[in-house]
Amino acid sequence: MRPKTGLPKRKALRNYPVFECGLRENLMNSSIAHPNMMGEQYHNGTSVMSMFCGCGGLDLGFLGGFRYLGEEYRALPFNIIKAIDIDDRAIQTYNLNISQHGETGDLTSIDPRDLPKARILIGGFPCQDFSSSGPKVGFASERGQLYLSMIAYMRTHKPDIVIGENVPHLASLHGGKYLDQILEDIKATGYTVIVWDLFAPLYGLSQSRRRLIIVAVRNDLGLPPDAPQPKYLSKYLPIEHAIADLVDVFDESVTNQSQYFVATRATSGGGQGDHKNKRGELAYCIRANAKARIQFHYSLDRRLTVRECARLQSFPDEFVFPFAAMSNMTQIGNAVPPILGHAIASSIADYIEMLERGERITSNKSVCNSSFEQISFFLESKEVG
């Protein structure tokens, strides 16, 4: 079908990226890389089991040892001993960039006794059925109950700390009953649980993205830690902070920059296709469904490229997405921004150090006693999904 302009319809740019190696083998990153990226262990590092790891945004945050927009994110004292996801392409991206610990697998069919015991369990359990832009069916789907795989691991291995990530709409869907049930299930395994409501621009992201972080600590260890301290309280970093230098890059001199979907602005569809970013403002939330929400560049007449979306999610340029645009966009949209993951992991590292000194938190304002206690972090009117 021809556009209303009468001009021939442009074809999507489906070319594959050009690259020699991923982040973990890139010499540009070798001086600060985490030992896991080199196939080694962080000396006396805390063991981490990762579920629903995707392409590894949260895992990269936990490891650290990367640069983003000129800022160094130090290696943290963690060792990821295994990472599992059902998406084989995401696992290939993970192993290319982070470590060889990624495995393809269906966590609903894996006996937790067959998984290694770790002190920390992390996982961004699937959010589509809780998202404000998804089907909102909650526990009615198998996907909506996948958090139970993490519960099963907790019952079996009793990790010290558990970190779960999901969308903010989980707190309000069905009057908050889904989140309440998840929290009750966690408490029933012998854990104290809190919820951090984190607005990612407060930690340096140039994208309007808000996420719930569920933090559970085994009861015998005391109360959980407080949320990481924000870095950008007075002024957020706008979209051009992350991608302005890519305006004149049209090829693979920056990996994944040549990949984007060709699309014209929608004239109908309830605003699904008319999201044009604006200079001086945060970018719209990067979504996993690359075709459902069309985001245009703030100054160019095209959609955002794969690399621009990766930048807005805080992946370093050396982190390669090796597939066609659709798979790459899905992986990026599903990921936890690595710099947000690093802020979370830094707080957990400080907490573990405190525990090893024999100290315990005895009061915590963020503890959820029954239903979700919302923490307001300057929520934006812009789509935060």
Buried (B, 14 or more C-beta within 10 A) or exposed (E): EEEEEEEEEEEBBEEBBEBEEBBBBBEEBEEBBBBBBEEEEBEEBBBBBBBBBBBBBBBBBBBBBBBBBEEEBEBBBBBBBBBBBBBEBBBBBBBBBBBEBBBBBEBEEBEBEEBEBBBBBBBBBBBBBBBBBBEBBBBEBEBBBBBBBBBBBBEBBBBBBBBBBBBBBBBBBBEBEBBBBBBEBBBEBEBBBBBBBBBBBBBBBBBBBBBBBBBBBBEEBBBBBBBBEBEEEEEBBBBBBBBEEBEEBEEBEBBBBBBBBEBBEEEEEEEEBBBBBBEEBBBBBBBBBBEEBBBBBBEBEEBBBBBBBBBBBBBBBBBBBBBBBBBBBBBBBBBBBBBBBBBBBBBBBEBBEBBEEEEEBEEBEBBBEEEBBBBEBEEBEBBBB
